[in-house]
């Protein structure tokens, strides 16, 4: 491998990171995480214990941390509410929160992933590579999303809201459910309560704003956080690192916006 510059590709519903994972404490985010060791095994600590390997997948909202031993890794994050995210959850996370696969499953992709360090791939090239990796996990077909249509409408409304502060009563009236029924069905279908999901969406909005050059204060304001400190606390809880540390790391990462 040549130069040592990490890369992150960002699409709607998924991201691809190639580089050394920043030091992280135990954290939990609402994304499916696929971790691939490019050079050697990594150590993954999670709510159910500790495992070591070259390829692992973590369920949404599972507390975890990764020790990459300062070697290059690949992180693929997938929105669990997308069709492919739903299929992965249904196939792998019914009775477990972490799945460790044999290295040979992903071995055909290692050289291509290493090549991302040598040149900036186009969004199409990187996207096709991620699609092939995901297909190696799910098979060639993606099953129909089985989420309750009223909850799918709720998720869509939340994602479309400019500032993620829409009330549960307003959502319930829009989708034709009582507040209590909506909260129950949402947690059952999505895996976390509405308020937690809203906080995740606010954090993701702030994350994107920071990547595009906004200050922490600006990002906090536009994403619906009370202030910079509120954003910082939430970021540390969900990503396991301080926002100031992330800002330093951000300067050494190629960010390719494919959204």
N, C-alpha and C positions, 0 to 999 in steps of 0.2 A: 504494500500500500504506500502511496506517495505522501502528499501533504496531509496535515492533520486538521482538517476543517469539517466540523459536523454540518449536517444538512437536515432541514425539516421541511417537508412538503405538507401543505394544508389544503384539504378539500372540504366540501360540505359533507359531514358524516364520517370522515376518517382522516388520520394523519399518519405520516411516515417520518420517523426520526432515525438517522444513522450517525452514530458518534459515541463518545464516552458519556454515560449517564451521570448527570450531576449527583453529588452526594444527596441522599434523600432519607428522611425519617419515615416511619410507618405512616401511611396515608391511604385514603380511599377516594376514588373518583368514579363517576357514573359512566365509565367506558369499558368495553372489552379491551384487554391489553394482551398483545402477542409480543413476547420477548424472544429474540434470537441472538445467540452469542456468535459473533463473527470470527473470533479468534480462539476462545476457550469457554469453559463452563462459567456460568454466573451462579450466585447464591440468591435464592428468592425466599424471603421470610414472609409469612402470611398468617392469617388468623388461625389456620389449622396446623401450623408447624413450619418447618424449614425444608427446602429441597434444593438440589443442585442439578444443573443440566445445561444443554445448549438451546433448548426450545421449550417454552412454557406459555400457557395461556391463562389469564386471570379473569375471573368473572367481575361484572360491574359491582361496585360498592364493597368489594372485598378489601379489607385493610392489608397492605403489603408494603414491602420495600425491596429494592434490588441492589445487591452489591456486585458491581461488574468487574471488580478487581482492576479498575482503570484500563480495561480493554474495551474495544469497540463492540457495540451492541446495536441491534435494530429494535425499535419499538414501533409497533403498529397499533393505533388506537381506532376502535370502531364504535360508532354510536349504536347502542344496543336496541334502539327503537327502529332502526332501518330493517329492511327485509333480511339482509344477510346477518345482521346482528341478532335478530329473532331466531334465525335458524341455528346459529352457533349456540345461543342460550339453550334452545330446546334440545340440541344434540349432545351438548357437553356439560351443561351446568344444572341439570335437574337434581343431582344428588352430590355434587362436589363443587368447590369454588376455584380450584386450581387444577389444570391438566398439564402433565409433562409428557411430551412426545419424544420418540426416538429421533436422534439427529438426522438420520437418513431421510426423514420426511421432508426436510427443508434443504438438504444438501445441494440439490440442483440449482438453488437460487443464490447460494452464498457468493459465488464469483460476481454475479450481477450486482448484488448488494454492495460488495466491496468496491465495485467500479464507480458507485455514486460519489465516493470520496475523490476520485480523480477528475471528474468533470460534472458540471451541473446538468442533470437530465432534464428534459422537457417534462411538463406536467403529464403529457400523454404517455411518455416512456415510463415514468415512475408509477403512474396510475395503472398501466397494464401489468407492471411487475407486481404491484400490490394485489391486483385482481387475481393473478395466477397463484400467488401465495395463498390467498383466501380460498380459492377453488381447490387447492391441495388439501385444505382442511374440511371444506363443506361438500366437496364433490362438484360436478359440473353444473348442477342446477340449484337454484335458490327457491325454497318452498315459499308459498304464499304467506305473507305476514298474517298471523292469526290474532293479533291484538283486537280487542273489542272496538268496533268502529266509533263508538262514542268517546272512548279513551284516545283513539287515534286522532279524532277531531280536537280533543282537548290538548294533546301534545302539539298539534299543528298550530293551534291558537297561541299556546305559550311561546313557541319558537318564533312566531310572527310578531308578537307584541314588541314594540320598540324598546320599552323599558319593562323588564319582567316583574311587574307589580300588579298584574291583573288579579282580582279577588276570586276566592273560591265560589262565592255566591254568584258572581257574574258568569263564571265558567259553567256552573251548574245550570243556570237558566238558559245559557246558549245551547248546551247539549241535551237538555231535557231530563236532567237527573236532580234528585235532592242533593244537598251538600254532603250529607253523610254517605249516601250511596256513591257519589262521585269519588270521594276520598277513599272509600273502600276499594272500588273497582280500579282506581288509578294505582294504588299500591299493589294490588293483585296483579295487574297487567305490566306495570313498568318496573316494579321492584322496590320503589322508594316512595315516600309521601310526596304530595304535590309541592309543599313548601320547600322540601329538600331539593326536588327537581328544579324548582324556580331558582334556588340559590346556585345550583350547578350551571344553569343557563346564564345567569348573571356573570358568574366567574368566567365562563367560556367567552362571553361578549367582551369582558375586560381583557382577557388573554389576547384576543384578536386585536383589540385597540392598541394594546402595548406593543404587539408585534409590528403594528403599522406606524409606530412612532409617537403615540400619545404618552403623556406623563402618567404616573400612577394616579395622581389626583384627578386628572381629566378622565382617565379610564374608569375610576371608581364612580365619578359623578354620572357619566353617560351610561354606565352599566347598571345603575340603580343601587349602589352601595351607599351606606351612610357617609363614609369618608374613606380616606386612604388607609387608616388603621383597620377598618372593618374588612376592606379588600385584602389587606395583608394577612389578617388572621384566617380568613376563609381560604386563601391561597395556600397557606402553610398546612391547614387541616387536610386539604384535598390533594396537594402535590408533594407534601413532605419536605418543603424547603422554604426559606425566607424569600420574600419578593425582591429584596435588595440583592440577594445572591443570584436570583434568576436574572436580574437586570445585567449583572456582570457577564454571566454566561451567554446571554442573548447576543452580546456584541461579537461573539466568536462563532455564531451559527448562521449558515446561509438559510434564510427563510424564503421559501418559494411559495407564493400564494396562488393556489390553483382553484380557489373557490369561485 
